[in-house]
Amino acid sequence: MESKQAVAALGALAQDSRLQVFRLLVEQGPDGLPAGVIADRLGIPPSSLTFHLQQLLHAGLVTQRRVSRQLFYAMVPETMNGLVAYLTEHCCGGQADCGPACDRAAASVSKDASAA
């Protein structure tokens, strides 16, 4: 990820409602949610939500797709992981591995190991 992209992503996330929306979409996964459901779950008026979603779209953090009359939004894992990798690229002077944040296979292994 380039510095300019990181600044755009961080700028988009530097607002409470947009951060809430993005976190909800991260929890939801690649299928995403319709805009109306996002508005209901977070209590954000539809007109405000549209503005916030446009900011996240512009930063490349979410995608938009139409299904019939509904607009679905989903997070973009590559952008999220790229941002985390950019932020942790030189973590601890290169002495530690802070690795990508969203690796489902690694997360499952970690959970299994901690449960044992």
Secondary structure by P-SEA (a helix, b strand, c coil): ccaaaaaaaaaaaccaaaaaaaaaaaaaccccccaaaaaaaacccaaaaaaaaaaaaaaccbbbbbcccbbbbbbcaaaaaaaaaaaacccccccccccccccaaaaaaaaaaaac
